Amino acid sequence: MSMIQKDIAIILKIVASCLTAGFLIFFISALSGEDLLKNNNRINELEFLLTEITDELNGGIENRIQQLGEAPTRDPYRRFYCAELAKELH
């Protein structure tokens, strides 16, 4: 029975040390001016933007260029087409 109590005491010490370490990290980062929640939200926003950009690069640009159609043969229309193409690529 005493062996089980020693095991439980060890487990409680491990849990207490993990909680203490977590609180220390939180308070030290708060003292240094780091906002962990704000940083986490910013990381999530950047990941969302990364997926949008990746999707656009994988197929969105080709679809937009196909919607423009063929380049016209007449000069004023050709310039307009090139300007629109440059806008889509940019």
N, C-alpha and C positions, 0 to 999 in steps of 0.2 A: 504494500500500500504506500509506503514511503517513496518507492521508486516512481510511482505515478504522480505523486505530489511534486517530486523534483522535476519531472518532465513538464508538468503544468507550469511550475515556477519559471522554468527556462523559456517556455513558449511565451508567457506573460512578459518576461524581460525583453525578449526579442520584439514583441509587438510594441511595448513601451518605448524601446529605443528607436523603432521605425517612426512612431508618432512624434517623438521628440525631434528627430532629424527633420521630419516634414515641417514642423512648426518653426524650427530654426531657419530652414531655407526660406520659408514664407516671410518671417520677420526680418531677416537680414536683407532680403531683396526689397522689402518695404522700406527699410532704413536707407538703402542705397538709391531709392527712387525708381526702381523697376516695378512696373505694373504688369504682373504676370497674366492677368485676365485680358488686358488690352493687347499685350503681345500675342496671346493665343488667338484673339479675334482677328488681329492683323494677319497672322499666318493663314487663318482660314480664308480671309478675303483674297489673299495672294494666290492660294491654291485654286480658288474658284476662277480668278482671272487667268491663271495658267491653263486651266482646262478649256476656257473659252477661246483663248488664243490658239491652243493646239488644235481644237476642232476647226477653227477658221483656216488655219494653215493646211490641215489635212484635206479639206474639200471645199471650203467656203469661197476661196478666191477663184478656183476654177469654175464654180457655178456662177459667180458674178460675171466673169469674163464671157461665159457662154450666153448669158442673158443679153450682153451687149450685141451679140451677133457678129456678122462679117464686117470688115472694114469697108467703107464706101470708097468708090473710085474717084469721085469729084473732090476737089481740094478743100472747099470750105467745110464740107461735111466730114471729110477725113480728119481735119484739125479738131473738130468738135469730138469726133470719136476718140481720137488720141488723148484729148483732155479728159474725157470720161474714163477711159482705160487707166490713165495715170491716177485718177481719183480712187478708182476701185483698188488699184494695187497699193496705193498709199494707205 
